[in-house]
């Protein structure tokens, strides 16, 4: 199989080949670019292996590129370099062979041949190379039948899977990630080796694990990856809270749904609406507290009262443990977990505008994302029931739009601020200031007063009077 004509369509490869020839250094395109080229998937990352110094090759490629100066980023500890040519990111490394010690995933690296470099690759579909050399430019080098594995849609290791996963346990996560992204199967012996070596994942940092997990979550159908993580035993080792969702218990003939598989269905559902990683995380965590709040009542059956509040309190600990960002991303997920049941209550007859107004205030700019989560949360197999819920949510959204247009709740800020309260009553920051501020805000949300100074100011005076406070300054 030869890709000469394909490579020559991109001037980057001519530049690489010319420079390698001048240096008399054998060079090859390897790994993901070759895989994606065969699978006809888009790729902007090019990995180049040379039998020599990858850093020197990168520096000479930069010199030979005449259009503009190229900055070469070098990583001498790893013997790698990276340059950007237009929209392409090209990484260079010298061919090497690796050996590992039992207690570390950091290899002992030595110079090697192309064969050595292909032997150290994680999977057969990533052990492919295309020659950039004059004698066989464009020729595919496939020592482990990676192309055949692509046709069979199989993830398989080039060498013994036990050695591959024990040496670098992150490869177990990568196997599941590639299977999920490509809709491939993991070859049985390879998957059995993941099960046998799963405990080795403990030597991998949580940051690296979460990076792979996030790539699984961003796949078209992430439930496939989570099922593999669950079946292999890996998920329990770094995300036990999710594993705790699994199982359905029966008492007195009453059974609750399996919340693990329900969560996966919600996750897949929301993928049809969004590529946003953190909205997908909200889907994963929306019912995370159901095991902790599960109770059985003989009259009503199984209940999970307060799981939304308990779940919101669990979010920071889960993010912290998984080394996910403890910033506005976490707060966004926490907010949606806390509010995910609220729109359901608004489908009832007789719900006041104040209830809609309050939800809009609490959801703020995330109201649309909240409704996406609520729609994704409908997982019944009864199509009539699903249609009923979706129709209900459509009515809720219509009311939210109407109230939003009237009251501008997404930009809502009470006209009475803490600063005004402190100035009028000559107070310092205190419980009294907080009390008055909350009373005014709640009255506005309830529709008792309008959010204008003419109505809010007298109401503030009235609330302060109940605390024995008198104004010392008029506004």
Secondary structure, DSSP 4 states (H G I P E B T S, - for coil): -B-HHHHHTSHHHHHHHHHHHHHT--EEEETHHHHHHHHT----EEEEEESS-HHHHHHHHHHH--SS--PPEEETTTTEEEEEETTEEEEEEE-EEEE--TT-SPPEEEE--HHHHHHT-SSGGGS-EEE-SGGGTTBEE-TT-HHHHHHHTEE--SS-HHHHHHH-THHHHHHHHHHHHHTPEEPHHHHHHHHHHGGGGGGS-HHHHHHHHHHHHTSTTHHHHHHHHHHHTHHHHH-HHHHTT----EETTEE---HHHHHHHHHHHHHTT---HHHHHHHHHTTTTHHHH-EEETTTEEE-TTHHHHHHHHHHHHHHHTT---SHHHHHHHHHHHHTTHHHHTTSTT--HHHHHHHHHHHGGGHHHHHHHHHHT---S-HHHHHHHHHHHHHHHHHHHHHHHHH-GGG---SS-HHHHHHHHT--S-HHHHHHHHHHHHHHHTTSS-SSHHHHHHHHHHHHHTTT---SS--
